[in-house]
Amino acid sequence: MKERLSALLAQHRKRIAGLVLALFVVIVAVDIGGTVPRATSLQLAVGDEHAHVREVEITYTESGPDGPVVRSARRRYPEGAPSRISDSIDLVPGRYRVQLTLTRDDGTTTRRDGRFEAPGEGAIAVSWDDR
């Protein structure tokens, strides 16, 4: 039995090596696939008072109590913000939080906190904690 197995291994050594290499490449590709950033499109609802909002600060963090900031941006709207803001960001698959700080024309600010999971199909609508 042992001799027959040795003979089979010797006869098909190159094929076996190719299969082992292919299996290794597939395993590495699957492992790395979870750490490669992907383009993520989001739709951020500003709220009913959007016409009075002059500035929006957007902050993305990894989900969790002390998640690090992934990206932040500030947009100004002298004529009033749209009801929805479209944004695109490259993110590694996972759960994230988004914070909107809205500055109105009278100088007051409010904050909206939301969450989403990346990647998503099409434009992701954020789930807001205040609704």
C-alpha positions as CSV (number, residue, x, y, z in Angstrom):
1,M,0.0,0.0,0.0
2,K,2.8,2.4,1.0
3,E,4.7,1.6,-2.2
4,R,1.7,2.1,-4.4
5,L,1.0,5.5,-2.8
6,S,4.6,6.5,-3.3
7,A,4.4,5.5,-6.9
8,L,1.3,7.5,-7.4
9,L,2.8,10.6,-5.8
10,A,6.0,10.2,-7.9
11,Q,3.9,9.8,-11.1
12,H,1.6,12.8,-10.5
13,R,4.0,15.1,-8.5
14,K,3.7,18.0,-10.9
15,R,-0.1,17.9,-11.0
16,I,-0.3,17.7,-7.2
17,A,2.1,20.6,-6.8
18,G,0.0,22.7,-9.3
19,L,-3.2,21.9,-7.3
20,V,-1.6,22.8,-4.0
21,L,-0.3,26.1,-5.5
22,A,-3.8,26.9,-6.9
23,L,-5.4,26.1,-3.6
24,F,-2.9,28.4,-1.8
25,V,-3.6,31.2,-4.2
26,V,-7.4,30.9,-3.7
27,I,-7.0,30.9,0.1
28,V,-4.8,34.0,0.1
29,A,-7.1,35.8,-2.4
30,V,-10.2,35.1,-0.2
31,D,-8.3,36.3,2.9
32,I,-7.0,39.5,1.3
33,G,-10.5,40.2,-0.2
34,G,-11.8,41.2,3.1
35,T,-9.2,43.9,3.6
36,V,-9.3,45.6,0.2
37,P,-11.2,48.9,0.2
38,R,-14.2,49.2,-2.1
39,A,-16.0,52.2,-3.4
40,T,-19.1,52.8,-1.3
41,S,-21.8,55.3,-2.4
42,L,-24.0,56.8,0.3
43,Q,-27.2,58.9,0.4
44,L,-27.2,61.1,3.5
45,A,-30.6,62.6,4.5
46,V,-30.1,66.1,5.8
47,G,-33.7,66.4,7.2
48,D,-36.7,68.6,6.8
49,E,-34.8,71.8,7.7
50,H,-32.3,71.3,4.9
51,A,-33.1,74.7,3.2
52,H,-31.8,76.5,6.4
53,V,-28.6,74.4,6.6
54,R,-25.5,76.3,5.4
55,E,-22.8,73.8,6.3
56,V,-22.5,70.1,6.7
57,E,-19.6,68.3,8.4
58,I,-19.5,64.6,7.6
59,T,-17.4,62.3,9.8
60,Y,-17.1,58.5,9.1
61,T,-15.8,56.2,11.9
62,E,-15.4,52.5,12.3
63,S,-18.2,51.1,14.3
64,G,-17.6,50.7,18.0
65,P,-17.3,53.1,21.0
66,D,-13.8,54.2,20.1
67,G,-13.7,53.6,16.4
68,P,-11.1,55.6,14.6
69,V,-12.1,58.4,12.2
70,V,-11.9,57.0,8.6
71,R,-12.6,60.3,6.9
72,S,-14.2,63.7,7.5
73,A,-15.3,66.4,5.1
74,R,-17.0,69.8,5.3
75,R,-19.4,71.1,2.7
76,R,-20.8,74.6,2.4
77,Y,-24.2,75.4,1.0
78,P,-24.7,79.2,0.8
79,E,-28.2,78.8,-0.7
80,G,-29.2,75.9,1.6
81,A,-28.3,72.2,1.6
82,P,-30.2,69.7,-0.5
83,S,-32.5,67.2,1.2
84,R,-30.0,64.4,0.4
85,I,-26.3,64.5,0.1
86,S,-24.5,62.0,-2.1
87,D,-21.1,60.9,-1.0
88,S,-18.6,58.2,-2.1
89,I,-15.8,56.8,0.0
90,D,-13.5,53.8,-0.3
91,L,-14.1,51.5,2.7
92,V,-12.9,48.1,3.8
93,P,-15.9,45.8,4.3
94,G,-17.4,46.3,7.8
95,R,-19.7,48.3,9.9
96,Y,-19.4,52.1,10.2
97,R,-20.9,55.1,11.8
98,V,-21.5,58.5,10.2
99,Q,-22.0,61.8,12.0
100,L,-23.5,64.9,10.3
101,T,-23.0,68.2,12.1
102,L,-25.5,70.6,10.5
103,T,-24.9,74.4,10.9
104,R,-28.0,76.5,10.2
105,D,-28.2,80.0,8.8
106,D,-28.8,81.3,12.4
107,G,-25.5,79.7,13.6
108,T,-27.1,76.8,15.6
109,T,-25.8,73.3,15.1
110,T,-27.4,69.9,15.4
111,R,-26.0,66.5,15.1
112,R,-27.3,63.4,13.3
113,D,-25.7,60.0,14.0
114,G,-26.2,57.0,11.7
115,R,-24.8,53.6,10.8
116,F,-24.3,51.5,7.8
117,E,-22.5,48.4,6.5
118,A,-20.1,48.4,3.6
119,P,-20.0,47.2,1.0
120,G,-23.5,47.6,-0.2
121,E,-25.3,47.3,-3.5
122,G,-26.0,50.6,-5.1
123,A,-26.3,53.7,-3.0
124,I,-26.5,52.9,0.7
125,A,-29.2,54.8,2.7
126,V,-27.9,55.4,6.2
127,S,-30.0,54.2,9.2
128,W,-30.3,57.3,11.4
129,D,-30.3,56.8,15.2
130,D,-32.8,59.7,15.7
131,R,-35.6,58.2,13.7
